[in-house]
């Protein structure tokens, strides 16, 4: 699946997107896999309360299933003004 990173998440990880072959059942499982990769991922995902996630361009919770997912995007909450 494609994993996309936006704003400070992208800056901490050092890339805007990557292709991942994952066995994760849920978004949280994917986060745990990513955290275990290396320190930059652990830092980016250290506080998931500061993150939002979308699966196939639909906002979801971290307990959402990844069955059949093609894309997961992580980003900070948006603010308007």
C-alpha positions as CSV (number, residue, x, y, z in Angstrom):
1,X,0.0,0.0,0.0
2,X,1.0,3.6,-0.4
3,X,1.7,5.5,2.8
4,X,1.7,9.3,2.6
5,X,3.1,11.7,5.1
6,X,2.1,15.4,5.3
7,X,3.4,18.5,7.1
8,X,5.7,17.9,10.1
9,X,5.1,14.1,9.8
10,X,6.8,14.2,6.4
11,X,9.6,16.4,7.8
12,X,10.4,14.0,10.6
13,X,10.3,10.9,8.4
14,X,12.2,12.6,5.6
15,X,10.0,11.6,2.7
16,X,6.5,12.4,1.4
17,X,5.4,8.8,0.6
18,X,6.5,5.3,0.4
19,X,5.3,1.9,-0.7
20,X,4.9,-0.5,2.2
21,X,4.3,-4.3,2.2
22,X,2.5,-4.7,5.5
23,X,0.7,-7.4,7.4
24,X,-1.0,-4.8,9.6
25,X,-4.7,-5.5,10.3
26,X,-5.5,-2.0,11.5
27,X,-4.1,1.5,11.2
28,X,-2.7,1.2,14.7
29,X,-0.9,-2.1,13.7
30,X,0.7,-0.1,10.9
31,X,1.7,2.6,13.2
32,X,3.4,0.0,15.5
33,X,5.2,-1.5,12.5
34,X,6.4,2.0,11.4
35,X,7.5,2.9,14.9
36,X,9.7,-0.2,15.1
37,X,11.5,0.6,11.8
38,X,13.8,3.3,13.2
39,X,14.0,6.4,15.4
40,X,12.7,8.9,12.9
41,X,9.4,6.9,12.6
42,X,9.2,6.4,16.4
43,X,9.5,10.2,16.7
44,X,6.9,11.0,14.1
45,X,4.4,8.6,15.7
46,X,5.3,9.2,19.3
47,X,2.0,11.0,20.0
48,X,-0.8,9.8,17.8
49,X,-3.2,12.1,19.5
50,X,-1.5,14.8,17.5
51,X,-2.2,13.0,14.2
52,X,-5.1,12.3,11.9
53,X,-5.3,9.4,9.4
54,X,-7.1,8.8,6.2
55,X,-7.5,5.4,4.5
56,X,-8.2,5.6,0.8
57,X,-8.9,9.4,1.3
58,X,-11.5,8.9,4.0
59,X,-10.9,10.2,7.5
60,X,-10.8,7.2,9.9
61,X,-9.8,6.2,13.5
62,X,-6.7,4.3,14.3
63,X,-8.6,1.1,15.0
64,X,-9.9,1.1,11.4
65,X,-9.2,-2.1,9.4
66,X,-6.7,-1.9,6.6
67,X,-8.3,-4.8,4.7
68,X,-8.2,-3.9,1.0
69,X,-6.7,-0.5,1.7
70,X,-4.6,1.0,-1.1
71,X,-3.5,4.2,0.6
72,X,-3.0,5.5,4.1
73,X,-2.2,9.1,4.8
74,X,-0.9,10.6,8.1
75,X,-1.2,14.3,8.8
76,X,-1.6,16.8,11.7
77,X,-5.1,18.2,12.4
78,X,-6.0,21.0,10.1
79,X,-6.8,24.5,11.3
80,X,-8.7,27.1,9.4
81,X,-8.8,30.8,9.5
